[in-house]
Amino acid sequence: MKLTETFRFEGSDGLTLDGRLDRPRDRKALGTAIFAHCFTCGKDIRAASVIASKLADSGIAVLRFDFTGLGGSEGPLEGFSGNIDDLVAAADALRARYQAPVLLVGHSLGGAAVIAAAERIAEVKAVATIGAPFEVDHVLDRLGEGRAAVEKKGVATVSIAGRPFRVTRDF
């Protein structure tokens, strides 16, 4: 049985990020994980909730949070490097208020972000990805016609999964 609590923290740019900490209800956590969602998702997608719940039932606390500009988190959507910085900020917040994370789990582009963030979080012992892209072109192709606008102007609004997203060259 798990206990879910609100876990808000300051992101890398000083904005408030909105998370949920799923932890074992009746015992101290054996370890702590961070779950990183896909680019067009958020902390409350079914996959994040189910994975966090199963890990919590197994004794692993899990922080799942919305990246900057998504869901309940403040700010504009930052893109890939911002996601990496948000993961490091999440680890810092966990370290200060609960337990440092030893596991990073990422779905889709969140999987690529946890791989990149792992070297910046000293306590991480393992990284797991679910459907993470392994080729840059695979991700860039999702931008469609907006890719050329981003390359030319540095920013464009693109449609991904039927939703508009502001994408910068940094992405």
C-alpha positions as CSV (number, residue, x, y, z in Angstrom):
1,M,0.0,0.0,0.0
2,K,1.4,3.4,-0.9
3,L,1.0,6.9,0.4
4,T,1.0,9.8,-2.1
5,E,1.9,13.3,-1.1
6,T,2.3,16.6,-2.9
7,F,6.0,17.4,-3.5
8,R,6.6,20.9,-4.9
9,F,10.1,22.1,-5.3
10,E,12.2,24.8,-7.0
11,G,13.3,24.0,-10.5
12,S,16.7,25.0,-11.9
13,D,15.3,28.4,-13.0
14,G,13.7,29.2,-9.7
15,L,10.1,28.3,-10.8
16,T,8.0,25.9,-8.8
17,L,7.7,22.4,-10.2
18,D,4.7,20.2,-9.2
19,G,5.3,16.7,-8.2
20,R,3.9,13.7,-6.3
21,L,6.0,11.5,-4.0
22,D,4.6,7.9,-3.9
23,R,6.1,6.1,-1.0
24,P,5.6,2.9,1.0
25,R,2.8,3.6,3.6
26,D,4.0,1.2,6.4
27,R,7.8,1.2,6.2
28,K,10.8,3.2,5.4
29,A,11.7,3.3,1.8
30,L,14.5,1.0,0.7
31,G,15.5,3.6,-1.9
32,T,14.1,6.5,-3.9
33,A,13.5,6.9,-7.6
34,I,12.6,9.8,-10.0
35,F,10.2,9.1,-12.9
36,A,10.6,11.4,-15.9
37,H,7.6,11.5,-18.3
38,C,7.6,11.9,-22.1
39,F,7.8,15.2,-23.8
40,T,4.0,15.6,-24.3
41,C,3.0,13.9,-21.1
42,G,2.9,14.8,-17.4
43,K,3.3,13.3,-14.0
44,D,-0.3,12.0,-13.9
45,I,-0.2,9.8,-17.0
46,R,-1.3,6.2,-16.3
47,A,2.2,4.8,-16.9
48,A,3.8,7.1,-14.4
49,S,1.1,6.4,-11.8
50,V,1.2,2.6,-12.2
51,I,5.0,2.4,-12.2
52,A,5.3,4.6,-9.2
53,S,2.6,2.7,-7.4
54,K,4.2,-0.7,-8.1
55,L,7.6,0.5,-7.0
56,A,6.1,2.0,-3.8
57,D,4.4,-1.2,-3.1
58,S,7.8,-2.9,-3.4
59,G,9.5,-0.5,-1.0
60,I,10.8,2.1,-3.4
61,A,9.6,5.7,-3.1
62,V,9.1,7.5,-6.4
63,L,9.0,11.2,-7.2
64,R,7.1,11.9,-10.4
65,F,6.8,15.6,-11.4
66,D,5.8,17.9,-14.3
67,F,8.7,19.4,-16.2
68,T,8.9,23.2,-16.4
69,G,5.9,24.4,-18.5
70,L,3.8,21.3,-18.3
71,G,1.0,20.2,-16.0
72,G,1.0,21.9,-12.7
73,S,4.6,23.3,-13.0
74,E,5.3,26.9,-13.7
75,G,7.1,28.5,-16.6
76,P,7.4,28.1,-20.3
77,L,8.3,24.7,-21.8
78,E,12.1,24.5,-21.8
79,G,13.0,21.5,-23.9
80,F,15.5,18.8,-23.4
81,S,18.3,20.6,-21.6
82,G,15.7,22.2,-19.3
83,N,14.4,18.7,-18.5
84,I,17.8,17.5,-17.5
85,D,18.2,20.6,-15.2
86,D,14.8,19.9,-13.7
87,L,15.8,16.3,-13.0
88,V,18.9,17.5,-11.2
89,A,16.8,20.0,-9.2
90,A,14.4,17.2,-8.3
91,A,17.3,15.1,-7.0
92,D,18.5,18.0,-5.0
93,A,15.0,18.5,-3.4
94,L,14.7,14.8,-2.6
95,R,18.2,14.8,-1.1
96,A,17.3,17.8,1.1
97,R,13.7,16.7,2.2
98,Y,13.5,12.9,1.9
99,Q,16.2,10.6,0.4
100,A,18.6,11.1,-2.5
101,P,17.5,9.1,-5.6
102,V,19.3,5.9,-6.4
103,L,17.2,5.1,-9.5
104,L,16.1,7.2,-12.5
105,V,13.2,5.9,-14.7
106,G,12.3,7.7,-17.9
107,H,9.6,7.3,-20.5
108,S,10.3,8.3,-24.2
109,L,12.2,11.6,-24.2
110,G,12.2,11.4,-20.4
111,G,14.3,8.3,-20.9
112,A,16.9,10.2,-22.8
113,A,16.8,12.9,-20.2
114,V,17.4,10.5,-17.3
115,I,20.4,9.1,-19.1
116,A,21.8,12.5,-19.6
117,A,21.1,13.6,-16.0
118,A,22.5,10.5,-14.3
119,E,26.1,11.6,-14.4
120,R,25.1,14.8,-12.5
121,I,23.4,12.9,-9.6
122,A,26.1,11.2,-7.5
123,E,23.8,8.8,-5.7
124,V,22.2,7.2,-8.8
125,K,23.0,3.5,-9.1
126,A,20.7,2.6,-11.9
127,V,18.8,4.0,-14.9
128,A,15.8,2.5,-16.6
129,T,14.2,3.7,-19.8
130,I,10.9,2.9,-21.5
131,G,10.7,3.6,-25.2
132,A,13.5,6.2,-25.2
133,P,14.6,7.5,-28.5
134,F,18.2,6.6,-29.4
135,E,18.6,8.7,-32.6
136,V,18.3,12.5,-32.7
137,D,16.6,12.4,-36.1
138,H,13.8,10.3,-34.6
139,V,13.0,13.2,-32.2
140,L,13.5,16.0,-34.7
141,D,11.2,14.3,-37.2
142,R,8.4,14.7,-34.7
143,L,8.7,18.5,-35.2
144,G,7.4,18.1,-38.7
145,E,7.4,21.4,-40.7
146,G,8.2,23.3,-37.5
147,R,11.7,22.0,-37.6
148,A,12.7,24.3,-40.4
149,A,11.2,27.3,-38.6
150,V,13.1,26.4,-35.4
151,E,16.3,26.1,-37.3
152,K,15.8,29.4,-39.1
153,K,14.1,31.6,-36.4
154,G,15.2,29.9,-33.2
155,V,11.7,29.2,-32.1
156,A,8.4,27.9,-33.5
157,T,5.1,26.4,-32.3
158,V,4.8,22.8,-33.4
159,S,2.0,20.3,-33.1
160,I,3.0,17.1,-31.3
161,A,0.4,14.5,-30.5
162,G,-2.3,17.0,-31.5
163,R,-1.1,19.7,-29.0
164,P,0.8,22.9,-29.7
165,F,4.2,23.3,-28.1
166,R,6.7,26.2,-28.3
167,V,10.0,24.7,-29.3
168,T,13.3,26.6,-29.2
169,R,16.6,25.8,-30.9
170,D,17.9,24.7,-27.4
171,F,15.5,21.7,-27.7
